Amino acid sequence: MNKGDPQCKDFISLLREDLMLDEFPGLRSLLLSAPAAPNQVAAGAAASDTPVQQAGLERYKMNHSPRGICVIINNVDFVKKEKKRHGSDKDADALKNVFTWLGFTVESHKNKTVDEMKRVLQDCSKRAGGDCFICCVLSHGGSKGVSGCDDEVLPMEEILKPFRGHVCPGLVGKPKLFFIQACRGGGIQEEARLTMDSIMEVSQDVDDKPLQITISADADFLVCRSTVDGYAAMRHRDYGSWFIQSLCKHFEKDVPSHDILDILLWVNAEVSQKEANITLQGQRRKARQISEQTSRLRKKLVFPVPHN
């Protein structure tokens, strides 16, 4: 799952082979009625006609207008004035433009303390509905969580908690996306050289899909963070952060026809290729970055572009 359309098509072709059909007879009724050439599916075909759909990879419904709430918390000014996050407004504007274009009701909040951040999230939890919920937090942070403008820390678990299934029934079974632009420590990611083994390594896991009557209260979350635990996240004072600017660029370019996990893969690839020369403890160093995602999505997530 979530390896992209070419891999899904290859997998379905493998399932059609006689050896597989003999070993798993139940596949015959599922696959032999499907098109024999899945790699020739038209680009504009409906989701229900694609090999991904026939393989059981359903899509989340996206038919509400507005599509849901997108809340942006942008912490720029802090108790310690030297911690001002120059360039963060650029990120907030880019996010607002993208998610307004995609049909969300965007609500922006600036310079919130931890208690105020909690109140904003709890209020969104009470009102959330539609097809999807999106939360973007732009701030300082560390390994324990994200900072309020009062320099207190809000743990990541507290950001997610108001949107769990038993707390927020309006979002049960619907995708809940969190984009976090914040450092997770003071470490600087170093360069690493690729080897042929690492370039060619491939893994594939396949699980049976059980009949679902109820789902976990923690299902349908996607948490995307600008960097990995222990390390800093790069931000340019004039152009914004590496992660958010790459994310918005790929949303504008790729979101109408690609699943969000594919888009995030391209974001990872782009961010990982960037480098910066920084001064740390009086020494000039070259810094790298890789963003990170944790997915509990159960279906493909594609945002159709609104026609209005």
N, C-alpha and C positions, 0 to 999 in steps of 0.2 A: 504494500500500500504506500501511496504518496511518493512513488519513485519517478513519476512522470508518465506521460502517455506512451512513449516508445517502449518503455519497460513493461507497461501493462499489456500492450499489444503482443509483445514477445511472449509474455506469460500465458496469455490466452491461446496463442498458437501452440505452445507447449502442451497445454491441457487438452487440445484437440487430437494429439497424437494417439495412435492405437494403443500403445503401451499404457498411457494414462487412463484412457477410456475403459480398458479391460480391468485395470486395477481399481478404478472408482466408477462403477457403472452409473451412478446417479448423475455424473457429469453429462451423459449423452443427451438427456432431455433439456439440459440447460444450455449446452454449447452447440449442438449440431443444428439447431434452428437459427443460430446467429449467423451473420454474414461470414463467408469463408475467407474474406480478405480484410481483416480489421485495420490493416495499415492504409487502406484506401478510403477511410471515412472522410467525408467532406469536412472542411474546416468549419463551415457554418452549420453543421448538423445539430439537431436538438440533442440535449443531454441524454434523453431517454434512448437515443439511437446509437450512442457511442459504446465501444468495447468497455470503457470504464464503467458505464452504467450497467451493462450486462454482467460485468464481473461483480456487481454488488456494491460498487462505490457510488452511493447516492450523493446528491448535492443538497446542501442546505437550501431551503426555500428563501427566495429573495423577491418578494412581490408586494411589500408594503411601501406606502409613500406617506410620510418619510420612512426611511428604512429602519430608523432607530436613533438612539442618542449616541453622540460622540462627545465625550467630555475631555477637555484639555486643561491640565493643571500645569502652569508655567511659572516656576519659581526662579526669579532673576535676582532679586535683592535680598540679602541676608543680614543677620545681626552684625556679623563682621563684614564691613563694607568691602574689604579686599576680596571677598568671596563672590562678588557680583558675577553673574553668568552672562558675559557679553556674547552676543550671537544667538541667544536662546529665543528671542522674539522672532528671528528669521525662521527657526524651526516651527514655532507655534503658528506662524502665518502659513507656512507650507502645508502643515497638517490640516489647518482649517480649510484651505482652498481645496485640497484633495478630497476630504470627506464631505464637504458641502457639495462638490461636484458629483460624488457618488450617492447623493440623496439622503445624507444623514442630517439630523438637527444638531448642529455643533454648538456646544456651550463652553466658553473659555473662562478660565479663572486664573488670576495672576497673584503671585506672592501670598501663598496660603501657609499658615502654621500647620502643624500636624493635626491639631484638633479641628481646624477648619477643613483640612483635606478629608478627614474622616466624615465630617458633616456633608461635604459635597458628594462623596461616594454613597453615603447612606441615603441621601435625597434621590440620587440617580437610581439606586436600587428600588426605591418605592415607585418610581415612575417608569422604569424601564419596560419596554415591550417591543413591538414591531418584529423585525427579522433578526436583529443583531445588536450587540452593545460594544462600543469601543471606548477605551480609556487610554489617554496618552499622558504620561507624567514626565515632565522635563525638570530636572533638579540636580543638586549634588546628591551624593549617596556614598555608601560603603558596603561592607560585606553583610551588615545587619539589616539594611533597608535603604529607604529613600528619605532625604532630608526635607523638613518643612523650612520655611523662611525664618523660623525661630531657632534653627539648628538642632531641633529635636529630630528623632528618627522614627519613621513609620515603616514597620516591617512589611515585607512583600505579602506575607500571609494576611495582614490587615487590609491591604488593598483589594485582595481577591475575595475575602470573607463575605462582604455584603451581597455578592452575586452568586453564591452557591445556591443550589436548587431549592433547598428547604427554606432559604431566607428570601429568595427572589423568584417566586413562582412565574412571573412574567417572562423569564428568560430560560425556563426549563426546556432542554432540547435545542436551544438556539446558541449560536456561537458568541462567545464573549472574548474579545481581543484586548490585550494590554500591551502597549508599546512604551517601554521605559528607557528614557535617555538619562543615564546617571552613572557616575563612577561606582565601582564595587570594591574599591581599594586603591592604594597608591602605587601599585606595581605597574611597570611599563612592559608591555609585551614585546619580546625580542623577535628577531628574524629566525626562521628555521628553513633549511634547504630541503626541497622535495627530493625523494628518491623514487626510482621506478616502481619499487614495491608499493609505496604509498599511493602513487598515482594510479596504479592498476587494481588496487584492492577494491573488491565488490562484495556486498553482503545483501541477502534478501531473506526476509522472514515472512511467512504466510501463516495466518491464523484462521481457523474456522470462525464464521460469524454466527453467534448464537441468536436464537429468537429473543427479542428484547421486549419485555412488557413494561419494566421500569428501567431507569438508568441511574447511574451514580450521581449524587449531588455535585460531584467534582468534575463531571463530564463537560465537554464542549468548551473548555478553556484553551486559549492560546496566549502564552506569555512570551513576548519578544523583548530581549534586553540588549542594550547597545554594546555590552562587553561581558566577559566572563568573570567569575568571582575572583576577587583579589586584585583586579586591574582597573586602570583608569580608562575613561572614554574620551576620545578626542573631539574637541569643539573649536571651530575657528571663530574669532570674535566678529568677523565681518560676514562670513558665509554660512554660519551655523555648524551643526555637528555632522560628522561623517555618516553616522547611522541614520538619522532622521532625514537628511537630505537625499541619501541614496534610496531610502524607503519610499519617500514621496515621488522621486523620479520614476522608480519602477512601478509604483501604483499607477501613475499617469500613463505610462507606456504600455504596461502589460496586463492590468487588472481586467479589461473586458473579456479576455479569452483564456486566462490562465488561473489555475488554482493558487491560493495564497501561499501554500507551502513551496510551490515552484518559485514564486516571486521572492520569498524570503531566502531561498537558496541563491538566487542571483544577487540579492543584497549582501549576503555573506561573502560571496565571491568578490564583489566590488569593494566592500569595506576591507577585506583581507589584503587587497592589492595596494591600498593606500599606505603611505609612510610619512612620518613627520620627524623633523630634527628638533629636539627639545633640550632644554638645559635643566638638569636635575642634580641638586647638590653640587653645583659648580661644574658639572661635567656635561659635555655635549653628547647626546645619545640619539640613536635612531629608534623611533617608536612605531609599532604596528598595532593592529586591533582586529578582533574577530567578534562579530555579534553572535547572539545565542538565542535559540528558541526552545520552548518546552510546549509540546502540543498534546492536548487531550481531545482533539477534534475527532468526531466519529464519521464525518462525511467530507466530501470535497467542498471547498468554500470558494465560490466565484462570484464576484460582484458585477452584475450586468450594469452597463452605463445607462443612467436614466435618459429618456428621450426628450424630456421637457427642457 
